[in-house]
Amino acid sequence: MSVSRKANGFDPEYSPGARNAVRVCLRIEPEEKVTVITDRATAEIAASIVSELEELGAPHRLWTLEEEASRPLRDMPAPILADLESSQVSIFAAGAQQGELRSRMQMTEVVNRRRLRHAHMVNINRQIMMEGMRADFRKVDEISTRIHQMAGAASCVRSRTPAGTALEAEFRRDYRWIKTSGIISPEKWGNLPGGEVFTTPALINGTFVIDGVVGDYLCAKYGNLSDAPLTLQVKQSRLKEVHSENRELEDEFWKYTHTDENSDRVGEFAIGTNVELKHVIGQILQDEKFPGVHIAFGNPYGEHTGADWYSSTHIDVVGTRFQIWLDDRQIMEEGKFLI
């Protein structure tokens, strides 16, 4: 069976997700200038987003990374950074390659400084456009707001999973909890699909079993880890041990988390809140929003959370089937919210 395509070169099944991004998540107005950054592999998805911008009448500029520089990028091309300076909204819909995190950080530095509403769609693909990007983000925002309020009042979080996760995190009152529900504001750029609340933990200890996915470029390489989980031992917020039947993954993850002096430090503690997601698909962009706990080693996004330290790396790790307690109140059982 052939797939029908519009004359402008994209699968019409992408349109609901693209419309959600433009009209619901970013709430773009016709007079706002938009910078869209893509790559050749993601060009069809970018075309669906551009089509929505054209229908809205919003001025925009589309950039294809390979037309501006060779990949993997060391730096974000200067013309793209310059274009961002005069935009109100930006969308990054492209794949991640090894060593490119620095270039994306250069992009988000402009986003933060200029207070752009920015949709970060790293490694967006057809499945995510057909699933996560079709979520009711207003519904996701409602539960995200509730979790954000409850987490902000908690001093500690305990989490457990059948796979063996047993993690305890403590928090500082002067570190902010951030909500990225898919409804994006100038205060904090957000991944799409959205659905999480996060902060930087003051202290975290225990075992984290990754039977979901790992982030950055390792996600595309190793995919869903349900058949060969990666088990982490964390002490005093630092990664101390890594174990997996997949020794290549074990070695590569350890190397990634020892890139600089803080690459092994837990910089993010997050609760996924996208209740529209039903299963892990092996793609970090969507899977980190899956209801449950995920943590990240490296950069704590201190410009948002208030953390006073830095790392040049950031890698998320996702587990499944969580029980979660905020202080003494249980809010999740077997991956289902109880609130």
Secondary structure in CASP SS format (residue, H / E / C, confidence):
PFRMAT SS
TARGET T0000
AUTHOR 0000-0000-0000
METHOD secondary structure of the structure
MODEL  1
M C 1.00
S C 1.00
V C 1.00
S C 1.00
R C 1.00
K C 1.00
A C 1.00
N C 1.00
G C 1.00
F C 1.00
D C 1.00
P H 1.00
E H 1.00
Y H 1.00
S H 1.00
P H 1.00
G H 1.00
A H 1.00
R H 1.00
N H 1.00
A H 1.00
V H 1.00
R H 1.00
V H 1.00
C H 1.00
L C 1.00
R C 1.00
I C 1.00
E C 1.00
P C 1.00
E C 1.00
E C 1.00
K C 1.00
V E 1.00
T E 1.00
V E 1.00
I E 1.00
T E 1.00
D C 1.00
R H 1.00
A H 1.00
T H 1.00
A H 1.00
E H 1.00
I H 1.00
A H 1.00
A H 1.00
S H 1.00
I H 1.00
V H 1.00
S H 1.00
E H 1.00
L H 1.00
E H 1.00
E H 1.00
L H 1.00
G C 1.00
A C 1.00
P C 1.00
H E 1.00
R E 1.00
L E 1.00
W E 1.00
T E 1.00
L H 1.00
E H 1.00
E H 1.00
E H 1.00
A C 1.00
S C 1.00
R C 1.00
P C 1.00
L C 1.00
R C 1.00
D C 1.00
M C 1.00
P C 1.00
A H 1.00
P H 1.00
I H 1.00
L H 1.00
A H 1.00
D H 1.00
L H 1.00
E H 1.00
S C 1.00
S C 1.00
Q C 1.00
V E 1.00
S E 1.00
I E 1.00
F E 1.00
A E 1.00
A E 1.00
G C 1.00
A C 1.00
Q C 1.00
Q C 1.00
G C 1.00
E C 1.00
L H 1.00
R H 1.00
S H 1.00
R H 1.00
M H 1.00
Q H 1.00
M H 1.00
T H 1.00
E H 1.00
V H 1.00
V H 1.00
N H 1.00
R H 1.00
R H 1.00
R C 1.00
L C 1.00
R E 1.00
H E 1.00
A E 1.00
H E 1.00
M E 1.00
V E 1.00
N C 1.00
I C 1.00
N C 1.00
R H 1.00
Q H 1.00
I H 1.00
M H 1.00
M H 1.00
E C 1.00
G H 1.00
M H 1.00
R H 1.00
A C 1.00
D C 1.00
F H 1.00
R H 1.00
K H 1.00
V H 1.00
D H 1.00
E H 1.00
I H 1.00
S H 1.00
T H 1.00
R H 1.00
I H 1.00
H H 1.00
Q H 1.00
M H 1.00
A H 1.00
G H 1.00
A H 1.00
A C 1.00
S C 1.00
C E 1.00
V E 1.00
R E 1.00
S E 1.00
R E 1.00
T C 1.00
P C 1.00
A C 1.00
G C 1.00
T C 1.00
A E 1.00
L E 1.00
E E 1.00
A E 1.00
E E 1.00
F C 1.00
R C 1.00
R C 1.00
D C 1.00
Y C 1.00
R C 1.00
W C 1.00
I E 1.00
K E 1.00
T E 1.00
S C 1.00
G C 1.00
I C 1.00
I C 1.00
S E 1.00
P C 1.00
E C 1.00
K E 1.00
W C 1.00
G E 1.00
N E 1.00
L C 1.00
P C 1.00
G C 1.00
G C 1.00
E E 1.00
V E 1.00
F E 1.00
T E 1.00
T C 1.00
P C 1.00
A C 1.00
L E 1.00
I E 1.00
N E 1.00
G E 1.00
T E 1.00
F E 1.00
V E 1.00
I E 1.00
D C 1.00
G C 1.00
V C 1.00
V E 1.00
G C 1.00
D H 1.00
Y H 1.00
L H 1.00
C H 1.00
A H 1.00
K H 1.00
Y H 1.00
G C 1.00
N C 1.00
L C 1.00
S C 1.00
D C 1.00
A C 1.00
P C 1.00
L E 1.00
T E 1.00
L E 1.00
Q E 1.00
V E 1.00
K E 1.00
Q C 1.00
S C 1.00
R E 1.00
L E 1.00
K E 1.00
E E 1.00
V E 1.00
H E 1.00
S C 1.00
E C 1.00
N C 1.00
R H 1.00
E H 1.00
L H 1.00
E H 1.00
D H 1.00
E H 1.00
F H 1.00
W H 1.00
K H 1.00
Y H 1.00
T C 1.00
H C 1.00
T C 1.00
D C 1.00
E C 1.00
N C 1.00
S C 1.00
D C 1.00
R E 1.00
V E 1.00
G E 1.00
E E 1.00
F E 1.00
A E 1.00
I E 1.00
G E 1.00
T C 1.00
N C 1.00
V C 1.00
E C 1.00
L C 1.00
K C 1.00
H C 1.00
V C 1.00
I C 1.00
G C 1.00
Q C 1.00
I H 1.00
L H 1.00
Q H 1.00
D H 1.00
E C 1.00
K C 1.00
F C 1.00
P C 1.00
G E 1.00
V E 1.00
H E 1.00
I E 1.00
A E 1.00
F E 1.00
G E 1.00
N C 1.00
P C 1.00
Y C 1.00
G H 1.00
E H 1.00
H H 1.00
T H 1.00
G C 1.00
A C 1.00
D C 1.00
W C 1.00
Y C 1.00
S C 1.00
S C 1.00
T C 1.00
H E 1.00
I E 1.00
D E 1.00
V E 1.00
V E 1.00
G C 1.00
T C 1.00
R C 1.00
F C 1.00
Q E 1.00
I E 1.00
W E 1.00
L E 1.00
D C 1.00
D C 1.00
R E 1.00
Q E 1.00
I E 1.00
M E 1.00
E E 1.00
E C 1.00
G C 1.00
K E 1.00
F E 1.00
L C 1.00
I C 1.00
END
